[in-house]
Amino acid sequence: MVINYRGKVNRTFAVPASAVLDYLNTQTRKSIPWQWAALHGIEVEQHQLRVHCRYDVDGLLRKLEEMEDNA
């Protein structure tokens, strides 16, 4: 699952859906803090364009492959 934080944080994380479901089932808070996403996910690099962001999906896939190889 990709979680996008805007405003002061302005970061994006790929977090396993199972971890998000566990969080939602065990916490009373309705929103997911970015610190939690940083601990449980992988940050997706991004570059700010004029209005939108461009995300480095290739970099994310490389990180996932490296994690799989090291497992």
CHARMM internal coordinates of N, CA and C (Angstrom, degrees):
IC EDIT
DIST 1 N 1 CA 1.4304
DIST 1 CA 1 C 1.5269
ANGL 1 N 1 CA 1 C 106.94
DIST 1 C 2 N 1.3096
ANGL 1 CA 1 C 2 N 116.74
DIHE 1 N 1 CA 1 C 2 N 137.22
DIST 2 N 2 CA 1.4627
ANGL 1 C 2 N 2 CA 121.29
DIHE 1 CA 1 C 2 N 2 CA 178.58
DIST 2 CA 2 C 1.5156
ANGL 2 N 2 CA 2 C 108.19
DIHE 1 C 2 N 2 CA 2 C -102.16
DIST 2 C 3 N 1.3387
ANGL 2 CA 2 C 3 N 115.01
DIHE 2 N 2 CA 2 C 3 N 126.43
DIST 3 N 3 CA 1.4589
ANGL 2 C 3 N 3 CA 121.25
DIHE 2 CA 2 C 3 N 3 CA -179.82
DIST 3 CA 3 C 1.5201
ANGL 3 N 3 CA 3 C 107.57
DIHE 2 C 3 N 3 CA 3 C -116.59
DIST 3 C 4 N 1.3220
ANGL 3 CA 3 C 4 N 115.03
DIHE 3 N 3 CA 3 C 4 N 124.88
DIST 4 N 4 CA 1.4458
ANGL 3 C 4 N 4 CA 122.51
DIHE 3 CA 3 C 4 N 4 CA -174.34
DIST 4 CA 4 C 1.5247
ANGL 4 N 4 CA 4 C 109.63
DIHE 3 C 4 N 4 CA 4 C -110.59
DIST 4 C 5 N 1.3345
ANGL 4 CA 4 C 5 N 117.70
DIHE 4 N 4 CA 4 C 5 N 122.72
DIST 5 N 5 CA 1.4621
ANGL 4 C 5 N 5 CA 122.15
DIHE 4 CA 4 C 5 N 5 CA 178.59
DIST 5 CA 5 C 1.5241
ANGL 5 N 5 CA 5 C 108.07
DIHE 4 C 5 N 5 CA 5 C -110.57
DIST 5 C 6 N 1.3022
ANGL 5 CA 5 C 6 N 116.71
DIHE 5 N 5 CA 5 C 6 N 132.17
DIST 6 N 6 CA 1.4553
ANGL 5 C 6 N 6 CA 122.75
DIHE 5 CA 5 C 6 N 6 CA -179.21
DIST 6 CA 6 C 1.5207
ANGL 6 N 6 CA 6 C 110.05
DIHE 5 C 6 N 6 CA 6 C -116.59
DIST 6 C 7 N 1.3129
ANGL 6 CA 6 C 7 N 115.47
DIHE 6 N 6 CA 6 C 7 N 178.87
DIST 7 N 7 CA 1.4609
ANGL 6 C 7 N 7 CA 120.07
DIHE 6 CA 6 C 7 N 7 CA 179.52
DIST 7 CA 7 C 1.5124
ANGL 7 N 7 CA 7 C 110.04
DIHE 6 C 7 N 7 CA 7 C 86.02
DIST 7 C 8 N 1.3144
ANGL 7 CA 7 C 8 N 116.14
DIHE 7 N 7 CA 7 C 8 N -134.70
DIST 8 N 8 CA 1.4702
ANGL 7 C 8 N 8 CA 120.74
DIHE 7 CA 7 C 8 N 8 CA -177.33
DIST 8 CA 8 C 1.5219
ANGL 8 N 8 CA 8 C 112.43
DIHE 7 C 8 N 8 CA 8 C -65.35
DIST 8 C 9 N 1.3279
ANGL 8 CA 8 C 9 N 117.18
DIHE 8 N 8 CA 8 C 9 N -34.24
DIST 9 N 9 CA 1.4743
ANGL 8 C 9 N 9 CA 120.98
DIHE 8 CA 8 C 9 N 9 CA -176.80
DIST 9 CA 9 C 1.5255
ANGL 9 N 9 CA 9 C 110.54
DIHE 8 C 9 N 9 CA 9 C -75.50
DIST 9 C 10 N 1.3209
ANGL 9 CA 9 C 10 N 117.84
DIHE 9 N 9 CA 9 C 10 N -54.08
DIST 10 N 10 CA 1.4640
ANGL 9 C 10 N 10 CA 124.59
DIHE 9 CA 9 C 10 N 10 CA 178.11
DIST 10 CA 10 C 1.5251
ANGL 10 N 10 CA 10 C 112.74
DIHE 9 C 10 N 10 CA 10 C 49.50
DIST 10 C 11 N 1.3324
ANGL 10 CA 10 C 11 N 116.11
DIHE 10 N 10 CA 10 C 11 N 54.14
DIST 11 N 11 CA 1.4617
ANGL 10 C 11 N 11 CA 121.97
DIHE 10 CA 10 C 11 N 11 CA 179.24
DIST 11 CA 11 C 1.5293
ANGL 11 N 11 CA 11 C 109.19
DIHE 10 C 11 N 11 CA 11 C -134.53
DIST 11 C 12 N 1.3330
ANGL 11 CA 11 C 12 N 116.18
DIHE 11 N 11 CA 11 C 12 N 157.48
DIST 12 N 12 CA 1.4603
ANGL 11 C 12 N 12 CA 122.56
DIHE 11 CA 11 C 12 N 12 CA -179.57
DIST 12 CA 12 C 1.5215
ANGL 12 N 12 CA 12 C 108.55
DIHE 11 C 12 N 12 CA 12 C -130.47
DIST 12 C 13 N 1.3372
ANGL 12 CA 12 C 13 N 116.70
DIHE 12 N 12 CA 12 C 13 N 138.03
DIST 13 N 13 CA 1.4604
ANGL 12 C 13 N 13 CA 121.95
DIHE 12 CA 12 C 13 N 13 CA -178.15
DIST 13 CA 13 C 1.5207
ANGL 13 N 13 CA 13 C 110.66
DIHE 12 C 13 N 13 CA 13 C -131.40
DIST 13 C 14 N 1.3244
ANGL 13 CA 13 C 14 N 116.13
DIHE 13 N 13 CA 13 C 14 N 143.65
DIST 14 N 14 CA 1.4595
ANGL 13 C 14 N 14 CA 122.79
DIHE 13 CA 13 C 14 N 14 CA 170.74
DIST 14 CA 14 C 1.5253
ANGL 14 N 14 CA 14 C 106.03
DIHE 13 C 14 N 14 CA 14 C -100.05
DIST 14 C 15 N 1.3233
ANGL 14 CA 14 C 15 N 116.22
DIHE 14 N 14 CA 14 C 15 N 118.39
DIST 15 N 15 CA 1.4671
ANGL 14 C 15 N 15 CA 122.01
DIHE 14 CA 14 C 15 N 15 CA -176.34
DIST 15 CA 15 C 1.5253
ANGL 15 N 15 CA 15 C 107.98
DIHE 14 C 15 N 15 CA 15 C -124.38
DIST 15 C 16 N 1.3364
ANGL 15 CA 15 C 16 N 118.09
DIHE 15 N 15 CA 15 C 16 N 137.20
DIST 16 N 16 CA 1.4636
ANGL 15 C 16 N 16 CA 119.28
DIHE 15 CA 15 C 16 N 16 CA 176.73
DIST 16 CA 16 C 1.5316
ANGL 16 N 16 CA 16 C 111.16
DIHE 15 C 16 N 16 CA 16 C -57.02
DIST 16 C 17 N 1.3239
ANGL 16 CA 16 C 17 N 115.92
DIHE 16 N 16 CA 16 C 17 N 136.13
DIST 17 N 17 CA 1.4663
ANGL 16 C 17 N 17 CA 120.79
DIHE 16 CA 16 C 17 N 17 CA -179.05
DIST 17 CA 17 C 1.5228
ANGL 17 N 17 CA 17 C 110.99
DIHE 16 C 17 N 17 CA 17 C -58.94
DIST 17 C 18 N 1.3251
ANGL 17 CA 17 C 18 N 117.62
DIHE 17 N 17 CA 17 C 18 N -35.16
DIST 18 N 18 CA 1.4672
ANGL 17 C 18 N 18 CA 120.27
DIHE 17 CA 17 C 18 N 18 CA 179.69
DIST 18 CA 18 C 1.5308
ANGL 18 N 18 CA 18 C 111.12
DIHE 17 C 18 N 18 CA 18 C -62.77
DIST 18 C 19 N 1.3293
ANGL 18 CA 18 C 19 N 117.39
DIHE 18 N 18 CA 18 C 19 N -37.56
DIST 19 N 19 CA 1.4621
ANGL 18 C 19 N 19 CA 120.86
DIHE 18 CA 18 C 19 N 19 CA 178.42
DIST 19 CA 19 C 1.5241
ANGL 19 N 19 CA 19 C 110.56
DIHE 18 C 19 N 19 CA 19 C -67.59
DIST 19 C 20 N 1.3297
ANGL 19 CA 19 C 20 N 117.21
DIHE 19 N 19 CA 19 C 20 N -39.29
DIST 20 N 20 CA 1.4694
ANGL 19 C 20 N 20 CA 121.07
DIHE 19 CA 19 C 20 N 20 CA 178.13
DIST 20 CA 20 C 1.5285
ANGL 20 N 20 CA 20 C 110.14
DIHE 19 C 20 N 20 CA 20 C -65.13
DIST 20 C 21 N 1.3283
ANGL 20 CA 20 C 21 N 116.79
DIHE 20 N 20 CA 20 C 21 N -43.54
DIST 21 N 21 CA 1.4693
ANGL 20 C 21 N 21 CA 119.80
DIHE 20 CA 20 C 21 N 21 CA 178.14
DIST 21 CA 21 C 1.5216
ANGL 21 N 21 CA 21 C 111.35
DIHE 20 C 21 N 21 CA 21 C -62.49
DIST 21 C 22 N 1.3363
ANGL 21 CA 21 C 22 N 116.93
DIHE 21 N 21 CA 21 C 22 N -42.82
DIST 22 N 22 CA 1.4634
ANGL 21 C 22 N 22 CA 120.06
DIHE 21 CA 21 C 22 N 22 CA 176.81
DIST 22 CA 22 C 1.5252
ANGL 22 N 22 CA 22 C 110.60
DIHE 21 C 22 N 22 CA 22 C -58.97
DIST 22 C 23 N 1.3354
ANGL 22 CA 22 C 23 N 116.25
DIHE 22 N 22 CA 22 C 23 N -43.85
DIST 23 N 23 CA 1.4619
ANGL 22 C 23 N 23 CA 120.18
DIHE 22 CA 22 C 23 N 23 CA 179.50
DIST 23 CA 23 C 1.5336
ANGL 23 N 23 CA 23 C 110.41
DIHE 22 C 23 N 23 CA 23 C -61.19
DIST 23 C 24 N 1.3165
ANGL 23 CA 23 C 24 N 116.10
DIHE 23 N 23 CA 23 C 24 N -49.47
DIST 24 N 24 CA 1.4686
ANGL 23 C 24 N 24 CA 120.21
DIHE 23 CA 23 C 24 N 24 CA -177.37
DIST 24 CA 24 C 1.5233
ANGL 24 N 24 CA 24 C 112.23
DIHE 23 C 24 N 24 CA 24 C -63.53
DIST 24 C 25 N 1.3354
ANGL 24 CA 24 C 25 N 117.46
DIHE 24 N 24 CA 24 C 25 N -31.10
DIST 25 N 25 CA 1.4663
ANGL 24 C 25 N 25 CA 121.19
DIHE 24 CA 24 C 25 N 25 CA -179.10
DIST 25 CA 25 C 1.5256
ANGL 25 N 25 CA 25 C 113.23
DIHE 24 C 25 N 25 CA 25 C -81.63
DIST 25 C 26 N 1.3269
ANGL 25 CA 25 C 26 N 117.40
DIHE 25 N 25 CA 25 C 26 N -18.05
DIST 26 N 26 CA 1.4664
ANGL 25 C 26 N 26 CA 119.67
DIHE 25 CA 25 C 26 N 26 CA -175.49
DIST 26 CA 26 C 1.5242
ANGL 26 N 26 CA 26 C 113.69
DIHE 25 C 26 N 26 CA 26 C -112.40
DIST 26 C 27 N 1.3159
ANGL 26 CA 26 C 27 N 118.39
DIHE 26 N 26 CA 26 C 27 N -10.22
DIST 27 N 27 CA 1.4671
ANGL 26 C 27 N 27 CA 121.10
DIHE 26 CA 26 C 27 N 27 CA -177.37
DIST 27 CA 27 C 1.5189
ANGL 27 N 27 CA 27 C 110.32
DIHE 26 C 27 N 27 CA 27 C -111.48
DIST 27 C 28 N 1.3108
ANGL 27 CA 27 C 28 N 115.76
DIHE 27 N 27 CA 27 C 28 N 152.73
DIST 28 N 28 CA 1.4599
ANGL 27 C 28 N 28 CA 120.46
DIHE 27 CA 27 C 28 N 28 CA 176.55
DIST 28 CA 28 C 1.5251
ANGL 28 N 28 CA 28 C 111.63
DIHE 27 C 28 N 28 CA 28 C -91.92
DIST 28 C 29 N 1.2983
ANGL 28 CA 28 C 29 N 116.36
DIHE 28 N 28 CA 28 C 29 N -16.75
DIST 29 N 29 CA 1.4665
ANGL 28 C 29 N 29 CA 121.07
DIHE 28 CA 28 C 29 N 29 CA -179.93
DIST 29 CA 29 C 1.5264
ANGL 29 N 29 CA 29 C 109.61
DIHE 28 C 29 N 29 CA 29 C -70.10
DIST 29 C 30 N 1.3216
ANGL 29 CA 29 C 30 N 117.70
DIHE 29 N 29 CA 29 C 30 N 139.36
DIST 30 N 30 CA 1.4655
ANGL 29 C 30 N 30 CA 121.27
DIHE 29 CA 29 C 30 N 30 CA -177.57
DIST 30 CA 30 C 1.5189
ANGL 30 N 30 CA 30 C 113.43
DIHE 29 C 30 N 30 CA 30 C -84.89
DIST 30 C 31 N 1.3183
ANGL 30 CA 30 C 31 N 117.41
DIHE 30 N 30 CA 30 C 31 N -24.72
DIST 31 N 31 CA 1.4660
ANGL 30 C 31 N 31 CA 119.75
DIHE 30 CA 30 C 31 N 31 CA -179.76
DIST 31 CA 31 C 1.5318
ANGL 31 N 31 CA 31 C 109.60
DIHE 30 C 31 N 31 CA 31 C -107.15
DIST 31 C 32 N 1.3096
ANGL 31 CA 31 C 32 N 115.70
DIHE 31 N 31 CA 31 C 32 N 155.72
DIST 32 N 32 CA 1.4658
ANGL 31 C 32 N 32 CA 121.47
DIHE 31 CA 31 C 32 N 32 CA -179.60
DIST 32 CA 32 C 1.5253
ANGL 32 N 32 CA 32 C 108.45
DIHE 31 C 32 N 32 CA 32 C -98.57
DIST 32 C 33 N 1.3295
ANGL 32 CA 32 C 33 N 118.09
DIHE 32 N 32 CA 32 C 33 N 119.14
DIST 33 N 33 CA 1.4580
ANGL 32 C 33 N 33 CA 120.02
DIHE 32 CA 32 C 33 N 33 CA -179.14
DIST 33 CA 33 C 1.5368
ANGL 33 N 33 CA 33 C 111.32
DIHE 32 C 33 N 33 CA 33 C -67.77
DIST 33 C 34 N 1.3273
ANGL 33 CA 33 C 34 N 116.55
DIHE 33 N 33 CA 33 C 34 N 146.50
DIST 34 N 34 CA 1.4590
ANGL 33 C 34 N 34 CA 119.54
DIHE 33 CA 33 C 34 N 34 CA -177.69
DIST 34 CA 34 C 1.5229
ANGL 34 N 34 CA 34 C 111.26
DIHE 33 C 34 N 34 CA 34 C -65.74
DIST 34 C 35 N 1.3292
ANGL 34 CA 34 C 35 N 117.96
DIHE 34 N 34 CA 34 C 35 N -28.84
DIST 35 N 35 CA 1.4683
ANGL 34 C 35 N 35 CA 120.51
DIHE 34 CA 34 C 35 N 35 CA 178.58
DIST 35 CA 35 C 1.5303
ANGL 35 N 35 CA 35 C 110.70
DIHE 34 C 35 N 35 CA 35 C -63.43
DIST 35 C 36 N 1.3347
ANGL 35 CA 35 C 36 N 116.19
DIHE 35 N 35 CA 35 C 36 N -38.25
DIST 36 N 36 CA 1.4582
ANGL 35 C 36 N 36 CA 120.33
DIHE 35 CA 35 C 36 N 36 CA 177.48
DIST 36 CA 36 C 1.5225
ANGL 36 N 36 CA 36 C 109.99
DIHE 35 C 36 N 36 CA 36 C -65.23
DIST 36 C 37 N 1.3337
ANGL 36 CA 36 C 37 N 116.57
DIHE 36 N 36 CA 36 C 37 N -44.67
DIST 37 N 37 CA 1.4655
ANGL 36 C 37 N 37 CA 120.67
DIHE 36 CA 36 C 37 N 37 CA 179.03
DIST 37 CA 37 C 1.5231
ANGL 37 N 37 CA 37 C 110.86
DIHE 36 C 37 N 37 CA 37 C -61.87
DIST 37 C 38 N 1.3232
ANGL 37 CA 37 C 38 N 117.65
DIHE 37 N 37 CA 37 C 38 N -36.75
DIST 38 N 38 CA 1.4662
ANGL 37 C 38 N 38 CA 121.12
DIHE 37 CA 37 C 38 N 38 CA 178.72
DIST 38 CA 38 C 1.5212
ANGL 38 N 38 CA 38 C 111.28
DIHE 37 C 38 N 38 CA 38 C -65.93
DIST 38 C 39 N 1.3388
ANGL 38 CA 38 C 39 N 117.40
DIHE 38 N 38 CA 38 C 39 N -35.38
DIST 39 N 39 CA 1.4687
ANGL 38 C 39 N 39 CA 121.16
DIHE 38 CA 38 C 39 N 39 CA -179.93
DIST 39 CA 39 C 1.5257
ANGL 39 N 39 CA 39 C 112.27
DIHE 38 C 39 N 39 CA 39 C -76.46
DIST 39 C 40 N 1.3239
ANGL 39 CA 39 C 40 N 117.37
DIHE 39 N 39 CA 39 C 40 N -32.59
DIST 40 N 40 CA 1.4650
ANGL 39 C 40 N 40 CA 121.10
DIHE 39 CA 39 C 40 N 40 CA -172.95
DIST 40 CA 40 C 1.5213
ANGL 40 N 40 CA 40 C 114.13
DIHE 39 C 40 N 40 CA 40 C -105.72
DIST 40 C 41 N 1.3050
ANGL 40 CA 40 C 41 N 117.51
DIHE 40 N 40 CA 40 C 41 N -1.48
DIST 41 N 41 CA 1.4659
ANGL 40 C 41 N 41 CA 120.00
DIHE 40 CA 40 C 41 N 41 CA -176.51
DIST 41 CA 41 C 1.5135
ANGL 41 N 41 CA 41 C 112.86
DIHE 40 C 41 N 41 CA 41 C -133.10
DIST 41 C 42 N 1.3066
ANGL 41 CA 41 C 42 N 114.46
DIHE 41 N 41 CA 41 C 42 N -169.42
DIST 42 N 42 CA 1.4624
ANGL 41 C 42 N 42 CA 123.11
DIHE 41 CA 41 C 42 N 42 CA 178.88
DIST 42 CA 42 C 1.5151
ANGL 42 N 42 CA 42 C 106.82
DIHE 41 C 42 N 42 CA 42 C -118.23
DIST 42 C 43 N 1.3248
ANGL 42 CA 42 C 43 N 116.41
DIHE 42 N 42 CA 42 C 43 N 130.65
DIST 43 N 43 CA 1.4636
ANGL 42 C 43 N 43 CA 118.90
DIHE 42 CA 42 C 43 N 43 CA 179.24
DIST 43 CA 43 C 1.5239
ANGL 43 N 43 CA 43 C 110.01
DIHE 42 C 43 N 43 CA 43 C -73.55
DIST 43 C 44 N 1.3199
ANGL 43 CA 43 C 44 N 115.34
DIHE 43 N 43 CA 43 C 44 N 134.12
DIST 44 N 44 CA 1.4597
ANGL 43 C 44 N 44 CA 122.09
DIHE 43 CA 43 C 44 N 44 CA 177.26
DIST 44 CA 44 C 1.5252
ANGL 44 N 44 CA 44 C 106.54
DIHE 43 C 44 N 44 CA 44 C -95.59
DIST 44 C 45 N 1.3307
ANGL 44 CA 44 C 45 N 116.32
DIHE 44 N 44 CA 44 C 45 N 117.64
DIST 45 N 45 CA 1.4591
ANGL 44 C 45 N 45 CA 120.10
DIHE 44 CA 44 C 45 N 45 CA 179.72
DIST 45 CA 45 C 1.5216
ANGL 45 N 45 CA 45 C 109.41
DIHE 44 C 45 N 45 CA 45 C -64.82
DIST 45 C 46 N 1.3182
ANGL 45 CA 45 C 46 N 115.51
DIHE 45 N 45 CA 45 C 46 N 146.32
DIST 46 N 46 CA 1.4592
ANGL 45 C 46 N 46 CA 119.88
DIHE 45 CA 45 C 46 N 46 CA -178.63
DIST 46 CA 46 C 1.5189
ANGL 46 N 46 CA 46 C 110.10
DIHE 45 C 46 N 46 CA 46 C -144.01
DIST 46 C 47 N 1.3082
ANGL 46 CA 46 C 47 N 115.45
DIHE 46 N 46 CA 46 C 47 N 154.66
DIST 47 N 47 CA 1.4546
ANGL 46 C 47 N 47 CA 122.27
DIHE 46 CA 46 C 47 N 47 CA 177.47
DIST 47 CA 47 C 1.5167
ANGL 47 N 47 CA 47 C 107.54
DIHE 46 C 47 N 47 CA 47 C -126.74
DIST 47 C 48 N 1.3211
ANGL 47 CA 47 C 48 N 115.36
DIHE 47 N 47 CA 47 C 48 N 127.35
DIST 48 N 48 CA 1.4575
ANGL 47 C 48 N 48 CA 120.21
DIHE 47 CA 47 C 48 N 48 CA -178.78
DIST 48 CA 48 C 1.5249
ANGL 48 N 48 CA 48 C 110.21
DIHE 47 C 48 N 48 CA 48 C -74.84
DIST 48 C 49 N 1.3139
ANGL 48 CA 48 C 49 N 115.51
DIHE 48 N 48 CA 48 C 49 N 124.26
DIST 49 N 49 CA 1.4547
ANGL 48 C 49 N 49 CA 121.49
DIHE 48 CA 48 C 49 N 49 CA 171.90
DIST 49 CA 49 C 1.5342
ANGL 49 N 49 CA 49 C 106.64
DIHE 48 C 49 N 49 CA 49 C -94.39
DIST 49 C 50 N 1.2883
ANGL 49 CA 49 C 50 N 119.38
DIHE 49 N 49 CA 49 C 50 N -164.55
DIST 50 N 50 CA 1.4660
ANGL 49 C 50 N 50 CA 119.74
DIHE 49 CA 49 C 50 N 50 CA -179.60
DIST 50 CA 50 C 1.5233
ANGL 50 N 50 CA 50 C 112.19
DIHE 49 C 50 N 50 CA 50 C -55.74
DIST 50 C 51 N 1.3117
ANGL 50 CA 50 C 51 N 115.79
DIHE 50 N 50 CA 50 C 51 N -55.09
DIST 51 N 51 CA 1.4653
ANGL 50 C 51 N 51 CA 119.95
DIHE 50 CA 50 C 51 N 51 CA -176.94
DIST 51 CA 51 C 1.5215
ANGL 51 N 51 CA 51 C 110.90
DIHE 50 C 51 N 51 CA 51 C -117.33
DIST 51 C 52 N 1.3214
ANGL 51 CA 51 C 52 N 117.06
DIHE 51 N 51 CA 51 C 52 N -37.84
DIST 52 N 52 CA 1.4560
ANGL 51 C 52 N 52 CA 122.46
DIHE 51 CA 51 C 52 N 52 CA -174.99
DIST 52 CA 52 C 1.5236
ANGL 52 N 52 CA 52 C 110.90
DIHE 51 C 52 N 52 CA 52 C -104.35
DIST 52 C 53 N 1.3199
ANGL 52 CA 52 C 53 N 114.90
DIHE 52 N 52 CA 52 C 53 N 175.58
DIST 53 N 53 CA 1.4650
ANGL 52 C 53 N 53 CA 120.85
DIHE 52 CA 52 C 53 N 53 CA 175.97
DIST 53 CA 53 C 1.5172
ANGL 53 N 53 CA 53 C 109.08
DIHE 52 C 53 N 53 CA 53 C -111.67
DIST 53 C 54 N 1.3072
ANGL 53 CA 53 C 54 N 116.45
DIHE 53 N 53 CA 53 C 54 N 151.09
DIST 54 N 54 CA 1.4673
ANGL 53 C 54 N 54 CA 122.72
DIHE 53 CA 53 C 54 N 54 CA 171.64
DIST 54 CA 54 C 1.5227
ANGL 54 N 54 CA 54 C 106.32
DIHE 53 C 54 N 54 CA 54 C -108.73
DIST 54 C 55 N 1.3281
ANGL 54 CA 54 C 55 N 116.01
DIHE 54 N 54 CA 54 C 55 N 126.29
DIST 55 N 55 CA 1.4578
ANGL 54 C 55 N 55 CA 121.45
DIHE 54 CA 54 C 55 N 55 CA -175.98
DIST 55 CA 55 C 1.5121
ANGL 55 N 55 CA 55 C 110.86
DIHE 54 C 55 N 55 CA 55 C -100.21
DIST 55 C 56 N 1.3218
ANGL 55 CA 55 C 56 N 116.08
DIHE 55 N 55 CA 55 C 56 N 142.55
DIST 56 N 56 CA 1.4630
ANGL 55 C 56 N 56 CA 122.79
DIHE 55 CA 55 C 56 N 56 CA -179.34
DIST 56 CA 56 C 1.5274
ANGL 56 N 56 CA 56 C 109.14
DIHE 55 C 56 N 56 CA 56 C -89.17
DIST 56 C 57 N 1.3218
ANGL 56 CA 56 C 57 N 116.57
DIHE 56 N 56 CA 56 C 57 N 80.84
DIST 57 N 57 CA 1.4618
ANGL 56 C 57 N 57 CA 121.75
DIHE 56 CA 56 C 57 N 57 CA -178.86
DIST 57 CA 57 C 1.5278
ANGL 57 N 57 CA 57 C 110.18
DIHE 56 C 57 N 57 CA 57 C -69.38
DIST 57 C 58 N 1.3285
ANGL 57 CA 57 C 58 N 118.31
DIHE 57 N 57 CA 57 C 58 N -36.52
DIST 58 N 58 CA 1.4691
ANGL 57 C 58 N 58 CA 120.85
DIHE 57 CA 57 C 58 N 58 CA 177.33
DIST 58 CA 58 C 1.5274
ANGL 58 N 58 CA 58 C 110.67
DIHE 57 C 58 N 58 CA 58 C -59.85
DIST 58 C 59 N 1.3248
ANGL 58 CA 58 C 59 N 116.99
DIHE 58 N 58 CA 58 C 59 N -41.62
DIST 59 N 59 CA 1.4586
ANGL 58 C 59 N 59 CA 120.69
DIHE 58 CA 58 C 59 N 59 CA 178.30
DIST 59 CA 59 C 1.5145
ANGL 59 N 59 CA 59 C 111.48
DIHE 58 C 59 N 59 CA 59 C -64.47
DIST 59 C 60 N 1.3249
ANGL 59 CA 59 C 60 N 116.67
DIHE 59 N 59 CA 59 C 60 N -39.60
DIST 60 N 60 CA 1.4671
ANGL 59 C 60 N 60 CA 120.82
DIHE 59 CA 59 C 60 N 60 CA 177.39
DIST 60 CA 60 C 1.5191
ANGL 60 N 60 CA 60 C 110.38
DIHE 59 C 60 N 60 CA 60 C -62.52
DIST 60 C 61 N 1.3244
ANGL 60 CA 60 C 61 N 117.48
DIHE 60 N 60 CA 60 C 61 N -44.95
DIST 61 N 61 CA 1.4694
ANGL 60 C 61 N 61 CA 120.67
DIHE 60 CA 60 C 61 N 61 CA 179.84
DIST 61 CA 61 C 1.5223
ANGL 61 N 61 CA 61 C 111.35
DIHE 60 C 61 N 61 CA 61 C -63.84
DIST 61 C 62 N 1.3297
ANGL 61 CA 61 C 62 N 117.28
DIHE 61 N 61 CA 61 C 62 N -37.99
DIST 62 N 62 CA 1.4738
ANGL 61 C 62 N 62 CA 120.19
DIHE 61 CA 61 C 62 N 62 CA 176.70
DIST 62 CA 62 C 1.5263
ANGL 62 N 62 CA 62 C 110.80
DIHE 61 C 62 N 62 CA 62 C -62.04
DIST 62 C 63 N 1.3366
ANGL 62 CA 62 C 63 N 117.14
DIHE 62 N 62 CA 62 C 63 N -43.88
DIST 63 N 63 CA 1.4617
ANGL 62 C 63 N 63 CA 120.89
DIHE 62 CA 62 C 63 N 63 CA 178.53
DIST 63 CA 63 C 1.5187
ANGL 63 N 63 CA 63 C 111.20
DIHE 62 C 63 N 63 CA 63 C -61.58
DIST 63 C 64 N 1.3358
ANGL 63 CA 63 C 64 N 117.06
DIHE 63 N 63 CA 63 C 64 N -41.42
DIST 64 N 64 CA 1.4600
ANGL 63 C 64 N 64 CA 120.71
DIHE 63 CA 63 C 64 N 64 CA 178.64
DIST 64 CA 64 C 1.5276
ANGL 64 N 64 CA 64 C 110.95
DIHE 63 C 64 N 64 CA 64 C -64.92
DIST 64 C 65 N 1.3395
ANGL 64 CA 64 C 65 N 117.99
DIHE 64 N 64 CA 64 C 65 N -41.08
DIST 65 N 65 CA 1.4655
ANGL 64 C 65 N 65 CA 120.97
DIHE 64 CA 64 C 65 N 65 CA 178.07
DIST 65 CA 65 C 1.5313
ANGL 65 N 65 CA 65 C 111.02
DIHE 64 C 65 N 65 CA 65 C -64.23
DIST 65 C 66 N 1.3455
ANGL 65 CA 65 C 66 N 117.03
DIHE 65 N 65 CA 65 C 66 N -40.29
DIST 66 N 66 CA 1.4595
ANGL 65 C 66 N 66 CA 120.45
DIHE 65 CA 65 C 66 N 66 CA 178.87
DIST 66 CA 66 C 1.5243
ANGL 66 N 66 CA 66 C 110.20
DIHE 65 C 66 N 66 CA 66 C -63.60
DIST 66 C 67 N 1.3258
ANGL 66 CA 66 C 67 N 117.19
DIHE 66 N 66 CA 66 C 67 N -40.89
DIST 67 N 67 CA 1.4585
ANGL 66 C 67 N 67 CA 120.87
DIHE 66 CA 66 C 67 N 67 CA 178.40
DIST 67 CA 67 C 1.5119
ANGL 67 N 67 CA 67 C 110.85
DIHE 66 C 67 N 67 CA 67 C -63.90
DIST 67 C 68 N 1.3189
ANGL 67 CA 67 C 68 N 116.79
DIHE 67 N 67 CA 67 C 68 N -39.71
DIST 68 N 68 CA 1.4756
ANGL 67 C 68 N 68 CA 121.39
DIHE 67 CA 67 C 68 N 68 CA 179.43
DIST 68 CA 68 C 1.5228
ANGL 68 N 68 CA 68 C 110.55
DIHE 67 C 68 N 68 CA 68 C -67.39
DIST 68 C 69 N 1.3284
ANGL 68 CA 68 C 69 N 117.47
DIHE 68 N 68 CA 68 C 69 N -40.08
DIST 69 N 69 CA 1.4600
ANGL 68 C 69 N 69 CA 121.26
DIHE 68 CA 68 C 69 N 69 CA 179.08
DIST 69 CA 69 C 1.5185
ANGL 69 N 69 CA 69 C 112.15
DIHE 68 C 69 N 69 CA 69 C -66.17
DIST 69 C 70 N 1.3469
ANGL 69 CA 69 C 70 N 116.66
DIHE 69 N 69 CA 69 C 70 N -33.38
DIST 70 N 70 CA 1.4662
ANGL 69 C 70 N 70 CA 121.23
DIHE 69 CA 69 C 70 N 70 CA -178.62
DIST 70 CA 70 C 1.5225
ANGL 70 N 70 CA 70 C 112.59
DIHE 69 C 70 N 70 CA 70 C -84.39
DIST 70 C 71 N 1.3181
ANGL 70 CA 70 C 71 N 117.33
DIHE 70 N 70 CA 70 C 71 N -7.16
DIST 71 N 71 CA 1.4744
ANGL 70 C 71 N 71 CA 119.81
DIHE 70 CA 70 C 71 N 71 CA -177.33
DIST 71 CA 71 C 1.5176
ANGL 71 N 71 CA 71 C 111.67
DIHE 70 C 71 N 71 CA 71 C -80.91
END
COOR INIT
IC SEED 1 N 1 CA 1 C
IC BUILD
